[in-house]
């Protein structure tokens, strides 16, 4: 990793229990954010959460330090 420019990019674009909340445009928006920050601004994309992670998935990875290696959830 270079410096402290770390990017965790995810989006919830699909809601199985509430389809009216679906936001399919977030898929392309997330990809554009990743391209912009990793290309133009030099960030390192860390997250493998991808699209539509469950709250439990986000919490579990944050607590285990899997999102930012070597860092446990201290908040």
N, C-alpha and C positions, 0 to 999 in steps of 0.2 A: 504494500500500500504506500502511496505517496502522500505525505502531509496528512492533513486532517479533513480533507474534502471527501466526505463519504455520503453516498446517496442510497437511501432506501425508498424505492418507488413501488407502490402498489395501488390498486384501485378496485373498488367493488362496483362492477358494472352489471352484475346479474343477481337478482334476488329471487330465488326459487319460490318463496312463500308470498312474494308481493311483486309480481311481474310489472305492475305499473311503475315501480321504482327503477326498473332496468334503465341503464344508461350506456348503450352500446358504443357511443362516441368516446367513452373513457378509455377504451382499448387503444385506439390510435393516439389519444392524448397522452397516455402513459408512455407509449413508445417514443413519442416526440420529446417528452420531458427527459427521458433517459438519453436519447441522442444529443439533445442540447447540453445537458449537464456533463455527460461523459466526454463529449467531443469538444465543444466550445469552451467549457469552463474547467475541464480537467478533473472532474470528480471520478471516484471509483464507485461503481455500482456494486453494492454488497448483497442485496437481498435476492433470495430465490423464492420469495413469497408469491411472486407472480400476480395473477388476477384472482379476484374473489376469494381471498383467504378468509377463513372463519375467525371469529374473535378468539377462540381457543388456540388456533394455530399461531396467530400473531402474539398472543400472550406467552405461549409456551416457548416460542423461538426467542422472544425478547428476554425472558427469564433465564434461558439456558445460555445466552450469549451467542446464539447462532446467527443473529442478525449482524452484530458487531463482534467479531471474534476477540476473545480475551476480555470481554466486558460483560459482567453480570448486571442484571437489573438492580440499580441502586436507589431508584426513586421510591 
